[in-house]
Every structure is written in structure tokens, then in C-alpha cells.
Amino acid sequence: MRTSVLARRWRHLWKSTRSLRVTQRRDLSGGGGDDRWPSPWGQPWTASTLTNFMNHLLLLRGGTAAPPLDRCEITCGDLHDDDDYNLPARYKHKLDKDLNRAAGLWIHHAVAACHARVLRVRLLARRRLRLDGRSFAAGAPFLTTVALKKARLTESSLDFSGCPALQDLTVRSCNIQAERICSPSLAHLRIDECSFHAETRTRVSSPRLVSLRMTVSSGSAPVLESMPELVYPNVRIEDWSRDMCSHNVCINSGYIKKKRGHGSKDGCFCVDEDGSGTYLEDLTCCDSCYGCEDGSSVLLEGLSGATDLDLISDPRVFIFRNDCKSPTTLFNSLKTLLLNKWCMAVDFGALVFFLQRSPILEELTLQLGYCETRRTVVETDKSYSPTELFVVSKQLTTVEIKCTEEDEIVKMLLVLLTTNGVHQDQIHIEHDFCPPDLSGYDTNNSDYDDYDW
């Protein structure tokens, strides 16, 4: 509503308000008669109208006279001129560039001049909004919460060292091209449905992190540096990840490459012409699968101090199994562990890795149902016996196995557990389990909900 029609005191009230929220503008010009608003007030945002409005609303606010902002939200929907095919490509590029520059200026002003405590930014522009770390690098002493959605993070380093009070960072549905994300104060980090760089790994450095929720939709999983205070990490890698064996996309490519002498039986999954698939017997990494160049851990070493740990991925994603080769990774604080079917490969090697290195583990949950149309990950037979004996945690009281049906691989798993000290009455099997969707597609159709983060 135009503040000029309310009262004179409204003319400058916005300069001192403690909360600013700019949301998607609805089309109000469809009515008839006197109810129709004049243009442009009745039309959704365009790149130019949004920029002009925000420059006057936010950039004229600040200074010593104005109180600090408790909350600043810019959560606009689709811009009205995004689908205008009559605009020349050069002009569209200029609109994108101008909007990116303006948005960086708004963020910088909100956190540096207006001292915002909570900042949320989401613009559904034609291309992802390009942001870099310079908006935060100048210093934001009061900033505690940042949420970014539908953005492209392009700076070589997203350095939040200038935000000493920052506690919560949410990055959702973003394209993360940064080489490093670092914050000395961050306690809670959520990276949800994000795409990372395909060839290089982003390094995450946040030594005071307490909770982590991360979903890698595509690209390479980031390297997690030491997080000694981390309690509950939840890491999920979907099947568009770069950390997938390259032999899993072409028809019988694993066997074809082997015949030609360009590969081995390390391919993870070969798709037949009818859409069915056959897992190969060895799911270790092949030459085209990589972790860190120096052979160190990518994810598990940084998560080793966790108390409660959830690790979910498509069985063909190799990065967790690659990390399980580390001779130094120990989970001395781990009490609750949840894994899915990726840990079943290669004679349960990853599962054995965790059981051997978690001395105070109390609860273990295995989600074995992944896809009913695919065959089991390992070849089975009735004469199975564990190849290696070990001692499980004396504190382990509950093992929960969730599966679609009690097949041969579950029977093998029971032999493995009971042979190594887990009593039968401690094992509980849940049938008809519905596995999580790891297809990499975003099934959340809430882009038009301005308050969904």
C-alpha cells in the first residue's frame, strides 16, 4: 500500500522500522473499474522496478540515527520480464548484470550500514542470482543468520570472518562454485539441494560447527575440514553427483570397456537396453573415480567427532566407500549411526569399517531398501561366512534393519552381525520399508511460497 494515503507519519516511518520484508508482488491489475491499480503498481516485479524500489527503500535507510535491522528479507518470485522473448540477448545480459550488482549492494548495505541480524535473500530471476563473498567481507558485527536460495555463489572464497556473531547459515538450491566456505563462529550449517563444482572440491572450514545438514545434488562433494564440536551431521549425496562411477551411464559400459582394455570390473552399475540393471561384483573405485589428490579423506575425517551420524547416498556413489579406506579415521564419540545400502558393497566393507572404529556405538540403523527393480549390491550364496572377525561396541543395544523384503543379503547381514557379537534379540527387522528418493530431482514445488526455506 502507498504510505502516502495512510498518514503523514508513515512517510518516514519505514526508515526506522526494525524489520523489512520485500516479497513477490502479485498482479492486481486484473480487476475492473475503480479497483484496478495503475501501472506499474499492479504488476509483478521486473528487474528494473525491483532495483529502483530497493535502492530507495534500503539504501536511504541506515546511519547512526536509525536503529539496527532485526530482519531483512528479500524473497521475490519470478520477475515479470524473465520470459520476454522479444528482448535482445544483449539487453537480457545487461539486466542480469545490473541486478547482480544491485543485489550485492543491498546485501552489503543491509549488513554493514543497517546492522541486520537476520538476512534472507531469494530472487527467482531468469538466471541464478550471482553473489560473492565481498558483500559480507567488509564486516557485519550483528549478523547472526543468513539464508540464501536460488543463488550462484561464485567468489573464490566465501569468507564470513567479518561476521563474528554468525551462527546459522542456510544455502538452498544454490550453485556453489566457491573454492572455500569458511566461518570461525558458525554453529549450524544447512546446504540443501545444492550443486557444487564438478572438477574441484569446495573446502568447508567451520571449526565450531555443531550441526550440519548437507545434500549434494550434483557436482563433487566438498571437503569437510576438522569440526571437533560437531554433534549431529546429516549428509546425503544424490545420484547426479560427480562422485558416481563413470561406468554407470552407458549401456553395459563396464563390460565394454573391460573388453577393450580400457577399464576393469570396478564399474558400479550397468544399464541394459530394457532399463534393468546389473551390479558388478566389485564396487571399489575405478580409475575414473577420485577422492582427494593426496589420498586423504573427503567427508568422514571431518565428521569423525560426531555423536549422531546419518550418511545416505545412491549405492553407486563411491565417495563414502573411498573415505572408508582411511587408516586414521576413528569415531570415538559416535553413539547413533544411520547408513543406507551403499555400505553393503564389497562384502560389507564399509559397515565393518564403522563397527570396528566406533567403540561406544549404541544404535545402528540400516536402510537397505533402495529400489525394488534393481538386484542386490553383492553376489550372495548360502555358504556365506564373514572373512574378518572383529569386536563390536559393548554399548551396542539396538540394530534396526529396514528393508523392502528379507532377501538373501539380509540373511548374510544377520550372519555378519551375530558372528561378531551382536545378539539376535538386539536386531529388529522392519519390512515394507519405503526408501528415500535419491534421484536428484527437486520435488519441492514451493518456489512460489515466499516463506519456505
C-alpha positions as CSV (number, residue, x, y, z in Angstrom):
1,M,0.0,0.0,0.0
2,R,1.2,3.5,-0.7
3,T,2.2,5.0,2.7
4,S,1.1,8.5,1.5
5,V,-2.6,7.5,1.8
6,L,-2.3,6.5,5.4
7,A,-0.9,9.4,7.4
8,R,2.0,11.8,7.3
9,R,3.8,10.0,10.0
10,W,4.1,7.0,7.6
11,R,6.2,9.0,5.2
12,H,9.4,8.3,7.1
13,L,8.4,5.5,9.4
14,W,10.0,2.9,7.2
15,K,13.4,4.4,7.8
16,S,13.3,3.3,11.5
17,T,11.4,0.1,11.3
18,R,13.2,-3.0,12.8
19,S,12.0,-5.4,10.0
20,L,11.9,-5.1,6.2
21,R,10.3,-7.8,4.1
22,V,10.1,-7.5,0.3
23,T,8.0,-10.3,-1.2
24,Q,6.6,-11.4,-4.5
25,R,4.3,-8.7,-5.9
26,R,1.0,-10.0,-7.1
27,D,-0.7,-8.9,-10.3
28,L,-3.5,-6.6,-9.0
29,S,-4.4,-5.2,-12.4
30,G,-6.9,-7.9,-13.4
31,G,-9.9,-6.4,-11.8
32,G,-12.3,-3.9,-13.4
33,G,-13.5,-0.4,-12.6
34,D,-12.0,1.6,-9.8
35,D,-10.5,-1.5,-8.1
36,R,-7.7,-1.7,-10.7
37,W,-4.4,-0.4,-9.7
38,P,-2.5,1.8,-12.2
39,S,0.7,0.6,-13.8
40,P,3.3,-0.3,-12.5
41,W,1.8,-0.8,-9.1
42,G,-0.4,-3.7,-10.2
43,Q,2.3,-5.7,-12.0
44,P,4.8,-8.2,-10.7
45,W,8.4,-7.1,-10.3
46,T,10.7,-6.6,-13.2
47,A,14.4,-6.3,-12.9
48,S,14.3,-2.5,-13.3
49,T,11.2,-1.9,-11.0
50,L,12.7,-4.1,-8.2
51,T,16.1,-2.4,-8.4
52,N,14.6,1.1,-8.4
53,F,12.3,0.2,-5.4
54,M,15.0,-1.5,-3.4
55,N,17.5,1.3,-4.0
56,H,15.1,3.8,-2.5
57,L,13.8,1.5,0.3
58,L,17.0,0.2,1.6
59,L,19.9,2.4,0.5
60,L,18.2,5.5,2.0
61,R,18.0,3.7,5.4
62,G,20.8,3.5,7.8
63,G,23.2,5.7,9.6
64,T,23.6,6.4,13.3
65,A,20.0,7.8,13.7
66,A,18.3,4.6,12.5
67,P,18.0,1.6,14.8
68,P,19.6,-1.7,13.6
69,L,17.5,-4.1,11.5
70,D,16.3,-7.2,13.3
71,R,15.4,-8.8,10.0
72,C,15.8,-8.1,6.3
73,E,14.1,-10.4,3.8
74,I,14.1,-10.1,0.0
75,T,12.1,-13.1,-1.2
76,C,10.8,-12.2,-4.6
77,G,9.3,-14.6,-7.0
78,D,9.7,-14.7,-10.8
79,L,10.5,-11.4,-12.4
80,H,7.9,-10.3,-14.9
81,D,10.3,-9.7,-17.8
82,D,12.2,-13.0,-17.5
83,D,10.1,-14.7,-20.2
84,D,10.0,-11.8,-22.6
85,Y,11.4,-13.4,-25.7
86,N,11.3,-10.1,-27.6
87,L,14.1,-8.7,-25.6
88,P,17.5,-9.0,-27.3
89,A,20.1,-11.3,-25.7
90,R,22.5,-8.4,-25.1
91,Y,19.8,-6.4,-23.2
92,K,18.9,-9.5,-21.1
93,H,22.6,-9.9,-20.2
94,K,22.7,-6.3,-19.1
95,L,19.6,-6.7,-16.9
96,D,21.2,-9.7,-15.2
97,K,24.5,-7.9,-14.6
98,D,22.7,-4.8,-13.3
99,L,20.5,-6.9,-11.0
100,N,23.5,-8.9,-9.6
101,R,25.4,-5.7,-8.9
102,A,22.4,-4.1,-7.2
103,A,21.7,-7.2,-5.1
104,G,25.3,-7.3,-3.8
105,L,24.9,-3.6,-2.9
106,W,21.7,-4.3,-1.0
107,I,23.3,-7.1,1.0
108,H,26.4,-5.1,1.8
109,H,24.3,-2.1,2.9
110,A,21.9,-4.3,5.0
111,V,24.6,-6.0,7.0
112,A,27.3,-3.2,7.1
113,A,25.2,0.0,7.4
114,C,21.8,-1.2,8.7
115,H,23.4,-3.8,11.0
116,A,20.9,-6.5,10.1
117,R,20.8,-9.5,12.4
118,V,18.8,-11.9,10.1
119,L,19.3,-11.8,6.3
120,R,17.3,-13.8,3.8
121,V,17.6,-13.4,0.1
122,R,15.8,-15.3,-2.7
123,L,15.2,-13.9,-6.2
124,L,13.8,-16.2,-8.9
125,A,15.4,-14.3,-11.7
126,R,15.9,-15.7,-15.2
127,R,19.4,-16.9,-14.2
128,R,20.5,-17.6,-10.7
129,L,21.5,-14.5,-8.8
130,R,25.3,-14.3,-8.8
131,L,26.7,-13.4,-5.3
132,D,30.2,-13.4,-3.9
133,G,31.8,-13.0,-0.5
134,R,32.6,-9.3,-0.8
135,S,29.1,-8.4,0.4
136,F,30.0,-10.0,3.8
137,A,33.7,-9.4,3.9
138,A,33.5,-5.7,4.9
139,G,32.2,-6.6,8.3
140,A,28.8,-7.4,9.8
141,P,29.2,-7.4,13.6
142,F,25.5,-8.0,14.3
143,L,24.7,-10.6,11.7
144,T,23.6,-13.9,13.2
145,T,21.6,-15.7,10.5
146,V,22.0,-15.8,6.7
147,A,19.7,-17.7,4.3
148,L,20.4,-17.7,0.5
149,K,18.2,-19.5,-2.0
150,K,18.4,-19.9,-5.8
151,A,21.8,-18.1,-6.0
152,R,25.1,-18.8,-7.7
153,L,28.0,-18.4,-5.3
154,T,30.9,-17.5,-7.5
155,E,33.7,-15.9,-5.3
156,S,36.8,-18.0,-4.9
157,S,36.3,-17.8,-1.1
158,L,33.0,-17.2,0.8
159,D,34.7,-15.8,3.9
160,F,32.4,-14.9,6.8
161,S,35.3,-14.0,9.1
162,G,33.9,-10.4,9.1
163,C,30.7,-11.8,10.7
164,P,31.8,-12.7,14.3
165,A,28.3,-13.3,15.5
166,L,27.1,-15.5,12.7
167,Q,25.5,-18.7,14.0
168,D,23.2,-20.0,11.3
169,L,23.9,-20.3,7.5
170,T,21.4,-21.9,5.1
171,V,22.2,-22.3,1.4
172,R,19.4,-23.9,-0.5
173,S,19.0,-24.8,-4.2
174,C,22.2,-22.8,-5.0
175,N,25.0,-23.4,-7.4
176,I,28.2,-23.3,-5.3
177,Q,31.3,-22.5,-7.3
178,A,33.3,-21.2,-4.4
179,E,36.6,-22.9,-3.7
180,R,36.2,-22.3,0.1
181,I,33.4,-21.6,2.6
182,C,34.8,-20.5,6.0
183,S,33.4,-19.1,9.2
184,P,35.1,-19.2,12.6
185,S,31.8,-18.7,14.5
186,L,29.3,-20.7,12.6
187,A,27.3,-23.3,14.7
188,H,24.6,-24.5,12.3
189,L,25.1,-25.1,8.6
190,R,22.5,-26.3,6.1
191,I,23.4,-26.9,2.5
192,D,20.3,-28.2,0.9
193,E,19.7,-29.4,-2.7
194,C,22.9,-27.6,-3.9
195,S,25.1,-28.1,-6.9
196,F,28.9,-28.0,-6.5
197,H,31.7,-27.6,-8.9
198,A,32.3,-30.7,-10.9
199,E,36.1,-30.7,-11.2
200,T,37.3,-29.1,-7.9
201,R,36.1,-29.7,-4.4
202,T,34.9,-26.8,-2.2
203,R,36.6,-26.8,1.2
204,V,34.3,-26.2,4.2
205,S,36.1,-24.8,7.2
206,S,34.0,-24.1,10.3
207,P,35.7,-25.5,13.4
208,R,32.8,-24.5,15.8
209,L,30.1,-26.2,13.8
210,V,27.6,-28.1,16.0
211,S,25.1,-29.3,13.4
212,L,25.4,-30.0,9.7
213,R,22.8,-30.9,7.1
214,M,24.1,-31.3,3.6
215,T,22.5,-32.6,0.4
216,V,24.7,-32.7,-2.7
217,S,22.5,-32.7,-5.8
218,S,25.3,-32.6,-8.4
219,G,29.0,-31.9,-8.7
220,S,31.7,-33.1,-6.4
221,A,31.1,-33.4,-2.6
222,P,33.0,-30.8,-0.6
223,V,36.0,-31.5,1.6
224,L,35.0,-31.1,5.3
225,E,37.8,-29.9,7.4
226,S,38.1,-30.6,11.2
227,M,34.9,-30.0,13.1
228,P,35.6,-31.1,16.7
229,E,32.4,-29.7,18.2
230,L,30.1,-31.3,15.6
231,V,27.3,-33.4,17.2
232,Y,24.7,-34.2,14.5
233,P,25.7,-34.3,10.8
234,N,23.3,-35.5,8.2
235,V,25.0,-35.9,4.7
236,R,23.1,-37.1,1.6
237,I,24.5,-37.5,-1.9
238,E,22.1,-37.9,-4.8
239,D,22.7,-39.8,-8.0
240,W,23.5,-36.7,-10.1
241,S,26.7,-36.4,-8.1
242,R,30.1,-36.2,-9.8
243,D,31.2,-38.8,-7.2
244,M,29.5,-41.6,-9.2
245,C,31.4,-44.2,-11.1
246,S,31.6,-43.1,-14.7
247,H,30.7,-46.7,-15.8
248,N,27.1,-46.3,-14.7
249,V,25.5,-44.4,-17.5
250,C,26.3,-46.1,-20.8
251,I,24.7,-49.4,-21.9
252,N,26.9,-52.2,-20.4
253,S,29.8,-49.7,-20.5
254,G,31.6,-51.5,-17.7
255,Y,31.8,-54.7,-19.7
256,I,32.5,-53.0,-23.0
257,K,35.4,-51.0,-21.6
258,K,36.9,-54.1,-20.0
259,K,36.8,-56.0,-23.3
260,R,38.6,-53.1,-25.0
261,G,41.2,-53.0,-22.3
262,H,40.3,-49.5,-21.0
263,G,38.8,-50.4,-17.7
264,S,38.2,-53.1,-15.1
265,K,35.3,-54.7,-13.3
266,D,35.2,-51.8,-10.9
267,G,32.2,-50.3,-12.7
268,C,29.3,-49.8,-10.3
269,F,26.1,-50.3,-12.3
270,C,25.5,-51.2,-15.9
271,V,22.1,-50.3,-17.5
272,D,20.6,-52.7,-20.0
273,E,18.5,-51.7,-23.0
274,D,15.3,-52.6,-21.3
275,G,16.1,-50.3,-18.4
276,S,17.0,-53.0,-15.9
277,G,20.4,-53.2,-14.4
278,T,23.1,-55.5,-13.0
279,Y,25.5,-54.6,-10.3
280,L,29.1,-55.7,-10.8
281,E,30.7,-57.8,-8.1
282,D,33.3,-55.2,-7.2
283,L,32.2,-51.7,-6.2
284,T,35.6,-50.3,-5.3
285,C,36.8,-47.2,-7.0
286,C,37.9,-47.4,-10.6
287,D,40.5,-45.2,-12.3
288,S,37.9,-42.5,-13.2
289,C,36.7,-42.2,-9.6
290,Y,38.7,-39.9,-7.3
291,G,38.8,-38.5,-3.9
292,C,41.4,-36.0,-2.7
293,E,44.5,-35.8,-4.7
294,D,46.7,-36.5,-1.6
295,G,44.6,-39.6,-0.8
296,S,43.1,-38.1,2.4
297,S,39.5,-38.2,3.5
298,V,36.9,-36.0,1.8
299,L,34.0,-36.3,4.2
300,L,34.4,-38.8,7.0
301,E,37.5,-37.3,8.7
302,G,35.7,-34.0,9.2
303,L,32.6,-35.9,10.6
304,S,34.6,-38.2,12.9
305,G,33.8,-36.3,16.1
306,A,30.0,-36.7,15.6
307,T,27.7,-38.1,18.2
308,D,24.9,-38.9,15.8
309,L,25.7,-39.5,12.2
310,D,23.4,-40.1,9.1
311,L,25.1,-40.9,5.8
312,I,22.8,-41.5,2.8
313,S,23.7,-41.9,-0.8
314,D,22.9,-43.8,-4.0
315,P,24.8,-47.2,-3.8
316,R,26.8,-46.2,-7.0
317,V,28.3,-43.1,-5.3
318,F,31.8,-44.1,-4.3
319,I,33.0,-41.2,-2.1
320,F,31.9,-42.7,1.3
321,R,33.5,-46.0,0.4
322,N,36.6,-44.3,-0.7
323,D,36.8,-42.5,2.7
324,C,36.5,-45.8,4.5
325,K,40.0,-46.7,3.3
326,S,41.5,-44.1,5.7
327,P,43.6,-45.8,8.3
328,T,43.4,-42.9,10.8
329,T,39.6,-42.1,10.9
330,L,38.1,-43.0,14.3
331,F,34.6,-42.3,15.6
332,N,35.3,-42.2,19.3
333,S,32.2,-40.2,20.2
334,L,29.7,-41.9,17.9
335,K,26.6,-43.3,19.6
336,T,23.9,-43.3,16.8
337,L,24.6,-44.3,13.2
338,L,22.3,-44.4,10.2
339,L,23.5,-45.8,6.8
340,N,21.7,-47.0,3.7
341,K,22.6,-49.6,1.1
342,W,25.8,-48.1,0.0
343,C,27.6,-49.7,2.9
344,M,26.6,-53.2,1.8
345,A,29.0,-53.3,-1.1
346,V,32.2,-55.4,-1.3
347,D,31.5,-57.9,1.4
348,F,30.0,-55.2,3.8
349,G,33.4,-53.5,3.9
350,A,32.1,-50.0,4.8
351,L,29.8,-51.4,7.5
352,V,32.6,-53.3,9.1
353,F,34.8,-50.1,8.9
354,F,32.2,-48.3,11.1
355,L,31.7,-51.1,13.5
356,Q,35.4,-51.5,14.1
357,R,36.0,-47.8,14.6
358,S,33.0,-46.8,16.8
359,P,33.9,-48.1,20.3
360,I,30.8,-46.6,22.1
361,L,28.2,-47.1,19.4
362,E,24.8,-47.7,20.9
363,E,22.3,-47.7,18.0
364,L,22.7,-48.8,14.4
365,T,20.1,-48.2,11.7
366,L,20.5,-49.7,8.2
367,Q,18.1,-48.7,5.4
368,L,18.5,-51.4,2.9
369,G,15.6,-50.9,0.7
370,Y,16.8,-48.8,-2.2
371,C,15.0,-49.8,-5.4
372,E,12.9,-52.9,-5.8
373,T,13.7,-53.2,-9.5
374,R,17.4,-53.5,-9.0
375,R,19.4,-56.5,-8.0
376,T,21.3,-56.8,-4.7
377,V,24.6,-55.0,-4.5
378,V,26.7,-58.0,-3.7
379,E,26.5,-61.6,-5.0
380,T,25.2,-64.0,-2.4
381,D,25.2,-67.7,-1.7
382,K,24.1,-70.0,1.1
383,S,27.7,-70.7,2.2
384,Y,28.5,-67.1,3.2
385,S,30.7,-66.6,6.2
386,P,32.5,-63.4,7.3
387,T,36.0,-63.1,6.1
388,E,37.1,-61.0,9.1
389,L,36.2,-61.2,12.7
390,F,36.1,-58.1,15.0
391,V,34.6,-57.0,18.3
392,V,31.6,-54.6,18.1
393,S,30.9,-51.9,20.7
394,K,29.8,-53.3,24.1
395,Q,27.3,-50.5,24.3
396,L,25.5,-51.5,21.1
397,T,22.0,-52.4,22.2
398,T,19.9,-51.9,19.1
399,V,20.3,-52.8,15.4
400,E,17.4,-51.8,13.2
401,I,17.3,-53.2,9.7
402,K,14.8,-51.6,7.3
403,C,14.2,-53.4,4.1
404,T,11.6,-54.0,1.4
405,E,11.8,-57.7,2.0
406,E,14.0,-60.2,3.9
407,D,16.2,-61.3,1.0
408,E,19.5,-63.1,0.8
409,I,21.5,-60.0,1.6
410,V,19.7,-59.5,4.8
411,K,20.4,-63.1,5.8
412,M,24.1,-62.5,5.1
413,L,24.0,-59.4,7.2
414,L,22.5,-61.3,10.2
415,V,25.3,-63.8,9.9
416,L,27.9,-61.0,9.9
417,L,26.4,-59.3,13.0
418,T,25.7,-62.4,15.1
419,T,29.1,-63.9,14.3
420,N,30.8,-60.7,15.7
421,G,28.9,-60.4,19.0
422,V,25.5,-58.9,18.3
423,H,22.8,-60.9,20.0
424,Q,19.8,-61.9,17.9
425,D,17.3,-60.2,20.3
426,Q,19.1,-56.9,19.7
427,I,18.3,-57.0,16.0
428,H,14.9,-55.7,14.8
429,I,13.8,-56.0,11.1
430,E,11.2,-53.7,9.6
431,H,9.7,-54.9,6.3
432,D,8.0,-52.9,3.6
433,F,10.4,-50.0,4.1
434,C,9.9,-47.2,1.6
435,P,13.4,-45.9,0.7
436,P,14.3,-42.2,0.3
437,D,14.3,-40.6,-3.2
438,L,17.8,-40.0,-4.4
439,S,17.1,-39.2,-8.0
440,G,18.5,-35.7,-7.8
441,Y,15.3,-34.1,-8.9
442,D,13.8,-31.3,-6.7
443,T,10.3,-32.5,-5.8
444,N,9.6,-29.4,-3.8
445,N,7.2,-27.3,-5.7
446,S,7.2,-24.4,-3.2
447,D,9.1,-21.8,-5.3
448,Y,6.1,-19.6,-5.0
449,D,5.9,-19.8,-1.2
450,D,7.9,-16.8,-0.1
451,Y,8.4,-18.2,3.4
452,D,9.6,-21.6,2.6
453,W,13.3,-22.1,3.3
